[in-house]
């Protein structure tokens, strides 16, 4: 019985795959669009910026509302 590989969690842990990463990025992009950002702006964002914005969704909603208010004034 191979107890050494069973006990070593680094050898038996699940690996991240490219397909899963792409799916997560797509879900995150859809979440930002649902918060009010435009699809064009979200499509141009790198992944690290997407994740940073999703950490504080209330700030994103406030920024979108402020931009809409400015557009309505002009």
N, CA, C and O atoms as CSV, one atom per row, in Angstrom:
chain,resi,resn,atom,element,x,y,z
A,1,UNK,N,N,0.840,-1.170,0.000
A,1,UNK,CA,C,0.000,0.000,0.000
A,1,UNK,C,C,0.890,1.240,0.000
A,1,UNK,O,O,1.869,1.308,0.743
A,2,UNK,N,N,0.549,2.209,-0.827
A,2,UNK,CA,C,1.381,3.403,-0.980
A,2,UNK,C,C,0.904,4.483,-0.025
A,2,UNK,O,O,0.160,5.385,-0.413
A,3,UNK,N,N,1.328,4.390,1.211
A,3,UNK,CA,C,0.889,5.370,2.196
A,3,UNK,C,C,1.647,6.681,2.069
A,3,UNK,O,O,1.145,7.727,2.480
A,4,UNK,N,N,2.858,6.638,1.501
A,4,UNK,CA,C,3.637,7.869,1.421
A,4,UNK,C,C,2.993,8.877,0.471
A,4,UNK,O,O,2.983,10.070,0.774
A,5,UNK,N,N,2.457,8.437,-0.670
A,5,UNK,CA,C,1.803,9.369,-1.586
A,5,UNK,C,C,0.437,9.771,-1.053
A,5,UNK,O,O,-0.041,10.870,-1.334
A,6,UNK,N,N,-0.193,8.889,-0.287
A,6,UNK,CA,C,-1.495,9.228,0.277
A,6,UNK,C,C,-1.353,10.315,1.334
A,6,UNK,O,O,-2.201,11.202,1.436
A,7,UNK,N,N,-0.290,10.248,2.114
A,7,UNK,CA,C,-0.097,11.225,3.181
A,7,UNK,C,C,0.444,12.546,2.654
A,7,UNK,O,O,0.213,13.593,3.259
A,8,UNK,N,N,1.155,12.510,1.542
A,8,UNK,CA,C,1.706,13.736,0.977
A,8,UNK,C,C,0.626,14.412,0.129
A,8,UNK,O,O,0.408,14.036,-1.023
A,9,UNK,N,N,-0.033,15.392,0.697
A,9,UNK,CA,C,-1.161,16.040,0.031
A,9,UNK,C,C,-0.736,16.804,-1.214
A,9,UNK,O,O,-1.554,17.023,-2.107
A,10,UNK,N,N,0.525,17.213,-1.292
A,10,UNK,CA,C,0.982,17.938,-2.471
A,10,UNK,C,C,0.983,17.066,-3.717
A,10,UNK,O,O,0.863,17.577,-4.831
A,11,UNK,N,N,1.115,15.772,-3.544
A,11,UNK,CA,C,1.152,14.876,-4.700
A,11,UNK,C,C,-0.233,14.427,-5.137
A,11,UNK,O,O,-0.403,14.005,-6.281
A,12,UNK,N,N,-1.218,14.506,-4.269
A,12,UNK,CA,C,-2.538,13.998,-4.617
A,12,UNK,C,C,-3.586,15.104,-4.727
A,12,UNK,O,O,-4.764,14.815,-4.935
A,13,UNK,N,N,-3.179,16.349,-4.591
A,13,UNK,CA,C,-4.151,17.431,-4.669
A,13,UNK,C,C,-4.608,17.636,-6.110
A,13,UNK,O,O,-3.861,17.323,-7.037
A,14,UNK,N,N,-5.821,18.155,-6.318
A,14,UNK,CA,C,-6.285,18.383,-7.689
A,14,UNK,C,C,-5.527,19.534,-8.340
A,14,UNK,O,O,-5.231,20.534,-7.687
A,15,UNK,N,N,-5.220,19.397,-9.602
A,15,UNK,CA,C,-4.495,20.413,-10.352
A,15,UNK,C,C,-5.473,21.352,-11.049
A,15,UNK,O,O,-6.564,20.942,-11.445
A,16,UNK,N,N,-5.077,22.611,-11.196
A,16,UNK,CA,C,-5.885,23.555,-11.948
A,16,UNK,C,C,-5.667,23.308,-13.433
A,16,UNK,O,O,-4.541,23.068,-13.869
A,17,UNK,N,N,-6.724,23.365,-14.193
A,17,UNK,CA,C,-6.611,23.168,-15.635
A,17,UNK,C,C,-6.921,24.485,-16.345
A,17,UNK,O,O,-7.539,25.386,-15.778
A,18,UNK,N,N,-6.485,24.571,-17.571
A,18,UNK,CA,C,-6.726,25.772,-18.357
A,18,UNK,C,C,-8.201,26.028,-18.596
A,18,UNK,O,O,-8.647,27.175,-18.580
A,19,UNK,N,N,-8.962,24.960,-18.817
A,19,UNK,CA,C,-10.395,25.111,-19.066
A,19,UNK,C,C,-11.103,25.676,-17.840
A,19,UNK,O,O,-11.986,26.525,-17.971
A,20,UNK,N,N,-10.731,25.221,-16.666
A,20,UNK,CA,C,-11.346,25.734,-15.442
A,20,UNK,C,C,-11.000,27.198,-15.227
A,20,UNK,O,O,-11.851,27.977,-14.796
A,21,UNK,N,N,-9.753,27.586,-15.524
A,21,UNK,CA,C,-9.348,28.980,-15.374
A,21,UNK,C,C,-10.133,29.878,-16.328
A,21,UNK,O,O,-10.592,30.952,-15.942
A,22,UNK,N,N,-10.283,29.434,-17.573
A,22,UNK,CA,C,-11.038,30.232,-18.543
A,22,UNK,C,C,-12.502,30.360,-18.129
A,22,UNK,O,O,-13.106,31.419,-18.297
A,23,UNK,N,N,-13.068,29.292,-17.592
A,23,UNK,CA,C,-14.460,29.321,-17.151
A,23,UNK,C,C,-14.625,30.290,-15.983
A,23,UNK,O,O,-15.594,31.049,-15.938
A,24,UNK,N,N,-13.684,30.268,-15.039
A,24,UNK,CA,C,-13.755,31.185,-13.894
A,24,UNK,C,C,-13.653,32.636,-14.360
A,24,UNK,O,O,-14.375,33.501,-13.864
A,25,UNK,N,N,-12.763,32.901,-15.305
A,25,UNK,CA,C,-12.616,34.265,-15.832
A,25,UNK,C,C,-13.902,34.721,-16.518
A,25,UNK,O,O,-14.311,35.874,-16.380
A,26,UNK,N,N,-14.531,33.819,-17.250
A,26,UNK,CA,C,-15.775,34.160,-17.932
A,26,UNK,C,C,-16.872,34.472,-16.921
A,26,UNK,O,O,-17.630,35.426,-17.097
A,27,UNK,N,N,-16.956,33.670,-15.867
A,27,UNK,CA,C,-17.955,33.912,-14.821
A,27,UNK,C,C,-17.693,35.253,-14.143
A,27,UNK,O,O,-18.630,36.000,-13.862
A,28,UNK,N,N,-16.423,35.559,-13.880
A,28,UNK,CA,C,-16.083,36.826,-13.240
A,28,UNK,C,C,-16.420,38.008,-14.144
A,28,UNK,O,O,-16.891,39.039,-13.664
A,29,UNK,N,N,-16.185,37.869,-15.442
A,29,UNK,CA,C,-16.529,38.939,-16.382
A,29,UNK,C,C,-18.043,39.163,-16.398
A,29,UNK,O,O,-18.504,40.303,-16.444
A,30,UNK,N,N,-18.804,38.085,-16.361
A,30,UNK,CA,C,-20.265,38.208,-16.350
A,30,UNK,C,C,-20.751,38.872,-15.061
A,30,UNK,O,O,-21.730,39.619,-15.078
A,31,UNK,N,N,-20.078,38.604,-13.955
A,31,UNK,CA,C,-20.453,39.245,-12.692
A,31,UNK,C,C,-20.234,40.747,-12.751
A,31,UNK,O,O,-21.056,41.511,-12.244
A,32,UNK,N,N,-19.135,41.184,-13.364
A,32,UNK,CA,C,-18.877,42.616,-13.491
A,32,UNK,C,C,-19.893,43.278,-14.411
A,32,UNK,O,O,-20.328,44.398,-14.144
A,33,UNK,N,N,-20.274,42.608,-15.482
A,33,UNK,CA,C,-21.292,43.159,-16.379
A,33,UNK,C,C,-22.618,43.276,-15.632
A,33,UNK,O,O,-23.355,44.243,-15.825
A,34,UNK,N,N,-22.924,42.300,-14.784
A,34,UNK,CA,C,-24.152,42.350,-14.000
A,34,UNK,C,C,-24.128,43.503,-12.990
A,34,UNK,O,O,-25.179,44.028,-12.623
A,35,UNK,N,N,-22.944,43.893,-12.547
A,35,UNK,CA,C,-22.827,45.019,-11.619
A,35,UNK,C,C,-23.019,46.361,-12.322
A,35,UNK,O,O,-23.224,47.379,-11.660
A,36,UNK,N,N,-22.955,46.375,-13.646
A,36,UNK,CA,C,-23.243,47.602,-14.376
A,36,UNK,C,C,-22.153,48.082,-15.312
A,36,UNK,O,O,-22.368,49.049,-16.043
A,37,UNK,N,N,-20.998,47.449,-15.318
A,37,UNK,CA,C,-19.939,47.860,-16.234
A,37,UNK,C,C,-20.289,47.426,-17.652
A,37,UNK,O,O,-21.005,46.444,-17.849
A,38,UNK,N,N,-19.785,48.154,-18.631
A,38,UNK,CA,C,-20.073,47.807,-20.017
A,38,UNK,C,C,-19.263,46.579,-20.437
A,38,UNK,O,O,-18.172,46.334,-19.922
A,39,UNK,N,N,-19.806,45.830,-21.363
A,39,UNK,CA,C,-19.139,44.610,-21.826
A,39,UNK,C,C,-17.816,44.932,-22.512
A,39,UNK,O,O,-16.856,44.170,-22.399
A,40,UNK,N,N,-17.763,46.060,-23.225
A,40,UNK,CA,C,-16.538,46.427,-23.926
A,40,UNK,C,C,-15.421,46.718,-22.927
A,40,UNK,O,O,-14.279,46.306,-23.126
A,41,UNK,N,N,-15.755,47.424,-21.858
A,41,UNK,CA,C,-14.749,47.760,-20.847
A,41,UNK,C,C,-14.262,46.508,-20.127
A,41,UNK,O,O,-13.073,46.368,-19.841
A,42,UNK,N,N,-15.184,45.606,-19.841
A,42,UNK,CA,C,-14.825,44.369,-19.134
A,42,UNK,C,C,-13.983,43.473,-20.031
A,42,UNK,O,O,-13.074,42.798,-19.550
A,43,UNK,N,N,-14.271,43.458,-21.321
A,43,UNK,CA,C,-13.533,42.596,-22.241
A,43,UNK,C,C,-12.072,43.026,-22.359
A,43,UNK,O,O,-11.200,42.195,-22.613
A,44,UNK,N,N,-11.801,44.322,-22.175
A,44,UNK,CA,C,-10.436,44.822,-22.295
A,44,UNK,C,C,-9.617,44.681,-21.019
A,44,UNK,O,O,-8.397,44.847,-21.046
A,45,UNK,N,N,-10.279,44.373,-19.893
A,45,UNK,CA,C,-9.588,44.300,-18.605
A,45,UNK,C,C,-8.765,43.031,-18.475
A,45,UNK,O,O,-9.208,41.960,-18.888
A,46,UNK,N,N,-7.577,43.139,-17.908
A,46,UNK,CA,C,-6.831,41.921,-17.584
A,46,UNK,C,C,-7.444,41.224,-16.368
A,46,UNK,O,O,-8.215,41.820,-15.616
A,47,UNK,N,N,-7.093,39.977,-16.196
A,47,UNK,CA,C,-7.718,39.144,-15.167
A,47,UNK,C,C,-7.458,39.683,-13.764
A,47,UNK,O,O,-8.347,39.628,-12.915
A,48,UNK,N,N,-6.270,40.199,-13.504
A,48,UNK,CA,C,-5.985,40.679,-12.157
A,48,UNK,C,C,-6.823,41.907,-11.806
A,48,UNK,O,O,-7.175,42.101,-10.643
A,49,UNK,N,N,-7.142,42.729,-12.791
A,49,UNK,CA,C,-8.001,43.888,-12.543
A,49,UNK,C,C,-9.432,43.427,-12.293
A,49,UNK,O,O,-10.127,43.984,-11.442
A,50,UNK,N,N,-9.871,42.420,-13.026
A,50,UNK,CA,C,-11.212,41.858,-12.803
A,50,UNK,C,C,-11.371,41.412,-11.361
A,50,UNK,O,O,-12.346,41.756,-10.693
A,51,UNK,N,N,-10.408,40.647,-10.894
A,51,UNK,CA,C,-10.490,40.114,-9.534
A,51,UNK,C,C,-10.433,41.220,-8.493
A,51,UNK,O,O,-11.111,41.153,-7.468
A,52,UNK,N,N,-9.619,42.244,-8.758
A,52,UNK,CA,C,-9.522,43.363,-7.820
A,52,UNK,C,C,-10.855,44.099,-7.719
A,52,UNK,O,O,-11.263,44.491,-6.626
A,53,UNK,N,N,-11.534,44.290,-8.843
A,53,UNK,CA,C,-12.827,44.972,-8.825
A,53,UNK,C,C,-13.894,44.126,-8.142
A,53,UNK,O,O,-14.774,44.661,-7.469
A,54,UNK,N,N,-13.822,42.825,-8.311
A,54,UNK,CA,C,-14.829,41.957,-7.692
A,54,UNK,C,C,-14.645,41.834,-6.182
A,54,UNK,O,O,-15.562,41.399,-5.486
A,55,UNK,N,N,-13.489,42.206,-5.672
A,55,UNK,CA,C,-13.289,42.160,-4.218
A,55,UNK,C,C,-14.142,43.210,-3.517
A,55,UNK,O,O,-14.535,43.024,-2.365
A,56,UNK,N,N,-14.431,44.322,-4.211
A,56,UNK,CA,C,-15.214,45.404,-3.627
A,56,UNK,C,C,-16.336,45.795,-4.589
A,56,UNK,O,O,-16.250,46.833,-5.246
A,57,UNK,N,N,-17.379,44.981,-4.678
A,57,UNK,CA,C,-18.444,45.245,-5.657
A,57,UNK,C,C,-19.229,46.527,-5.377
A,57,UNK,O,O,-19.763,47.133,-6.305
A,58,UNK,N,N,-19.306,46.947,-4.114
A,58,UNK,CA,C,-20.049,48.174,-3.813
A,58,UNK,C,C,-19.372,49.390,-4.428
A,58,UNK,O,O,-20.047,50.325,-4.858
A,59,UNK,N,N,-18.049,49.383,-4.474
A,59,UNK,CA,C,-17.325,50.487,-5.101
A,59,UNK,C,C,-17.576,50.510,-6.602
A,59,UNK,O,O,-17.665,51.582,-7.201
A,60,UNK,N,N,-17.691,49.337,-7.212
A,60,UNK,CA,C,-17.955,49.258,-8.652
A,60,UNK,C,C,-19.339,49.824,-8.953
A,60,UNK,O,O,-19.506,50.595,-9.898
A,61,UNK,N,N,-20.326,49.444,-8.151
A,61,UNK,CA,C,-21.692,49.937,-8.360
A,61,UNK,C,C,-21.735,51.450,-8.171
A,61,UNK,O,O,-22.397,52.152,-8.936
A,62,UNK,N,N,-21.033,51.959,-7.157
A,62,UNK,CA,C,-21.003,53.399,-6.916
A,62,UNK,C,C,-20.333,54.131,-8.072
A,62,UNK,O,O,-20.804,55.193,-8.480
A,63,UNK,N,N,-19.254,53.588,-8.602
A,63,UNK,CA,C,-18.554,54.219,-9.721
A,63,UNK,C,C,-19.422,54.241,-10.974
A,63,UNK,O,O,-19.417,55.222,-11.717
A,64,UNK,N,N,-20.161,53.171,-11.211
A,64,UNK,CA,C,-21.046,53.110,-12.374
A,64,UNK,C,C,-22.174,54.128,-12.219
A,64,UNK,O,O,-22.546,54.797,-13.183
A,65,UNK,N,N,-22.715,54.244,-11.013
A,65,UNK,CA,C,-23.787,55.208,-10.773
A,65,UNK,C,C,-23.283,56.640,-10.946
A,65,UNK,O,O,-23.983,57.493,-11.492
A,66,UNK,N,N,-22.059,56.891,-10.475
A,66,UNK,CA,C,-21.478,58.229,-10.609
A,66,UNK,C,C,-21.241,58.566,-12.077
A,66,UNK,O,O,-21.486,59.698,-12.495
A,67,UNK,N,N,-20.771,57.605,-12.862
A,67,UNK,CA,C,-20.546,57.837,-14.294
A,67,UNK,C,C,-21.870,58.075,-15.020
A,67,UNK,O,O,-21.945,58.912,-15.920
A,68,UNK,N,N,-22.896,57.352,-14.636
A,68,UNK,CA,C,-24.217,57.541,-15.259
A,68,UNK,C,C,-24.785,58.917,-14.904
A,68,UNK,O,O,-25.437,59.560,-15.727
A,69,UNK,N,N,-24.529,59.358,-13.674
A,69,UNK,CA,C,-25.002,60.683,-13.249
A,69,UNK,C,C,-24.305,61.779,-14.036
A,69,UNK,O,O,-24.941,62.748,-14.450
A,70,UNK,N,N,-23.001,61.634,-14.247
A,70,UNK,CA,C,-22.250,62.616,-15.042
A,70,UNK,C,C,-22.747,62.640,-16.490
A,70,UNK,O,O,-22.851,63.706,-17.097
A,71,UNK,N,N,-23.048,61.477,-17.031
A,71,UNK,CA,C,-23.529,61.403,-18.412
A,71,UNK,C,C,-24.901,62.039,-18.541
A,71,UNK,O,O,-25.221,62.632,-19.571
A,72,UNK,N,N,-25.710,61.917,-17.498
A,72,UNK,CA,C,-27.037,62.508,-17.543
A,72,UNK,C,C,-26.972,64.033,-17.461
A,72,UNK,O,O,-27.806,64.720,-18.050
A,73,UNK,N,N,-25.998,64.558,-16.743
A,73,UNK,CA,C,-25.834,66.013,-16.611
A,73,UNK,C,C,-25.351,66.637,-17.917
A,73,UNK,O,O,-25.763,67.740,-18.278
A,74,UNK,N,N,-24.491,65.936,-18.610
A,74,UNK,CA,C,-23.886,66.501,-19.816
A,74,UNK,C,C,-24.787,66.451,-21.023
A,74,UNK,O,O,-24.397,66.895,-22.103
